[in-house]
Amino acid sequence: MAVRVLKPGLATTVQDLGRPGYYHIGIPLSGGMDRHALVAANLLVGNDAGAAVLEAVFMGPELEFTEDATVAVTGAELPPKLDGDPRETWTSFKVKRGQILSFDFLKRGARGYIAVAGGIDVPVVLGSRSTYALGALGGFKGRKLEAGDELPVGHASVPVKDGRTVANELRGQPAGMPTELRAMPGLYWHRITEAAGNGFFSDTWKVAPEADRIGYRF
């Protein structure tokens, strides 16, 4: 079975829970940025919690299924449509061979997670299927998806009925504005002055447009 990419969306990549243990050689964790949503999507379709899914940023892809499948979309409120008919987020639903999954405009949040029963079956690289685009590592050919890509899907070992859902109170909700983040001094903290370090934690920051999976400019 495969999922055919008709439209890739803005920045859709294959992600799982990441590849820890390689930061000392310059390879970051990668993986889904909303781990709660990624795990929830997998459990809704009967996958292992860490199976590979698609992470879509701001704009969803358009996907065609070559075989029947079970799908769930979690994370950002990125309303899915099956052959143009609306489907619920945070709820599993069936997709038939030849049907097209697309998405309406983003309503809330930033990153949506699309799980397919069986998981996205790209090669495992250093213990993970996650995409590290800067290093052209993992995922589908080490990059974000493009039109015409065909993503292999693994065998769904656990049959799941459609309509399995996550209760509203258990769904992760985007933080309000402003929000408070936790941070730790990094490898080069010694290069800044004490005053600059204190200011980093006490100031109010705004995320600039130069923000992606590699980093955020504040």
N, C-alpha and C positions, 0 to 999 in steps of 0.2 A: 504494500500500500504506500501511496505517496500523496503529499499535499502539493499542489501546483500553485505557484505564486503568480497571480495575474497582475496585481499591483502591490508594491512592497510597503506602502505607507511611508511615513517620514523617516523612521529609523527603527526597523524591526530586526531583531537578532534572536538567535537561539541562546537560551540561558538555562542553567540549572542552579544548584546551590553553590557553585564556584569551585575553585582549585586552591585550597589553602596550602601553605608550606613552601611557596616558591618566591615570596617577596624578596628574600635575600639575594636572588639573582635577577631581580627587576620585573618579575611577573606577578601582577596583583591578583587578588582573590577573584575578581570578576563575578559572574553569577547575577541572579535577579536582584535588583535594587530594593524590591519589596518582597522580602522572603516569605512573609505571612501570606500574601496573595498568591505567590508561586506555589507554595505548599498546598494551599486551599484548592487551587485549580487542579492540581494533580490528584488530590484525594477525591474530588468530585467525580473524576472519570475513572477511578480505580487504579491509578498509577502509584508507584512508590513516591514518597514525598519529594525526593530529589530528582525525579525524572526531568528530562529536558523539555522545555516549553518555548513558546515564542513570546518575547517581550516587545510590545509596540509602544512607541513614545508619541503622545499627542494625537496621532492619526493612525487608525487601524489599517491593516493590509486587506487585500481582496484575495481569497484563497479558494481554489477548486479542489474537491476531494475525488480521488480516483476509486475509492471504495467506501462502503458504509463506515461510519465512525461515531464515536461519542465525544463531545466537545464541551468545554466549560471556559468561560471568560470571567476573570476576576480582576481585582486591582482598581484602577481608575474606572470611572463610570463612562465607559466607551461602548455604547449600546450596539450589540451584535444584531445582524440581520441575515436570515437564511433565505436565499433567493428573493430578497427584498422584504421578507416578513420579519417583524421584530422578534427577538428572543431576549430572555432575561439574563442579566449578569449574575454571577455567583450561583448559577444553577446549571446542571448538566442537561444537554439536549442532544438528540440524535441528528446526524447528518447523513443523507443518502448519497450514493455514488452519483457524481456529476453535479451535485448541488454546490452553490457558491456562497461562502461566508464573507460578508462585508460588514462595515461598521458605519454608524451614524457619527455625527459630530461629538467630540469630547464634551462632557457635561461637568466633570469634576475629576480632580487628580491629574496625573501626568502619564503614568505607565500602566498599561493593561497587560494581562497575562492570558495567553491562549494555550490551554492544555488539550491534547488529543490522546484518547485512550491508546496506550502502547508507548507513548512518548516519542519525541522527535529523535530519530535514530541516526544521528550524525556520529562520526568517529569520536572516541574518547581520547583526549590529549592531556597528558599529565593528570589523569584521574578525573577529568571533567569534560563535559560537552559544551561548556560555556564559551561564548565568543569574547575574545580579547582583540578588538579591532586594531588597536594601535600596533600590536605585535603580529597581526595577521595570523592569529592562533585560535584553534578551536572553532566551535560553531559550524556554520556552513561556509566552507572555504575561507574561514578566518575573517569574514566581513558581514556587514548587514545585508539583508536580502535584496534581491533584484528581480524584476519581472522575468519570468521564464524559469526561475529556479524550481527544482522539484525536490522536496524534502522527504526523505524516507521516514516511515513511521514503524515503530516496533509492533510486536504482536501483543494485543490486549489480552492479558491472562485472566483478568477478573471481570466478568460481565457486570455492567452497571446499568440500572434503569435510568431513563431520562427523568428529570424532575428532582433529582437529588440537589439539595440547596443548603446554603449556609445562612443561619439566622441573622437578621439585621444587626443585632447587638454584637455579633461575633465578627462582623466584617470590619476590616481596618478602615478607618476614616482619615482623610487628609487633615493635617494639623491646621489650626486656625492661624490668622495673621495678626500680629507677629507671633512667631513660635520660638521656643527655646530649644537649642540643640546642645547635645553633649559633644565635647571635643577633647582630644588628648594632644599634648605636645608631640611633634613628629621628629624625624631624624635630624633636621637642621634647626631645631629650636634654639640651639646655642648660638646661632648666627645673628639673632635679633637681640635688641636691648631689652632690659627688664621692663622699661616703660612701654615699649611696643608690645611685649607679651601681655602685660596687664590690660592694655587697650584692646587687644584682640578679644579677650574674654568679656570685657565690660561694654564695648561699643555695640550699637545696633547696625546690622549689615543688611545690604540688599543684594540679591543675586542678579548679576549682569547677564546680558544675552549670551555671553560666551560660557555656556554651561552644557556639559554632556557627561557621558559615562566616565570619561577620563578625569574630569575635574570641574569645579565651579569657580568662576571669578566673582569675588565679592567686592 
